[in-house]
């Protein structure tokens, strides 16, 4: 059935981080003194505000600050600057820094 086909496609997309065969195309880096404490909050924002996202691993800024790297696929309704503002607001108490490329 068409419904079963959509469910299978959605499940496959979840495993690869792709939406309709399109992989996440933007790199997002979130830096904080203790990235482990902000990871869940940042991922809740991503889950609600981007089409698809995938955790890429731990990274380090040139100044030595540890961080988290994600590959994301933005929604048309949520431009990059709005997403970054939401992430900064959510991580304000932990003094997060957000970069996107």
Buried (B, 14 or more C-beta within 10 A) or exposed (E): EEEEEEEEBEEEBEEEBBBEEEEBEBBBBBBBEEBEEBBEBBBEBBEEBBBBBBBBEEBEEEEEBBBBBBBBBBBEEBEBEEBBEBBBEBBEEBEBBBBBE
